[in-house]
Amino acid sequence: MAEDEALIALSLGDLLEAGGYEVALALDGADALDAARRLGDGFACW
């Protein structure tokens, strides 16, 4: 999940994980692109 507000990112990440999702947090666009490359086929974008 890409979100530049750390508190929001952590809160939403916790909610998604509680719902059974595996979450990778990114605090900016560059981190999000790195995570997408690293996760490959395991990456989902909604």
N, C-alpha and C positions, 0 to 999 in steps of 0.2 A: 504494500500500500504506500502510495506517495502522498505525503502531507507535510507541509513546511512548519506547522505548529506542533511542537513536540508533545504537548499535553493531549491535543486532539488525536495525534497519531497513536500514542500509547493507549488512550481510552478506546478508540475504535479497534485497534489491534486486539485488545483484551476481549472486547465484545465478539469479534469475529472468531477468535480462538475458542471462546466459550461456546460458540455455535458449531464447533467442530472443524473450522477452517485452519489451515496452516498459513501463517502470515509472515511475510518479509516486509519490514518497514524501511522506507526510504524518506529522508528528510528534504530531498530536493530532486529535481529532474535528472541530474547526472547520476545520483545514487539509484534512482528508479531504473534508468537504462542499464546500469551495471548489474542490478539484480535481475532484470529481464534476461540479459545475456547469460548470466550465471545459472539461472533456473532453466533456461531453454524451454523444452516442451512442458515443464511443470509450471510455467507462468500463465496466469489467466488475467485478462484485462476486461473490466466491466465498465 
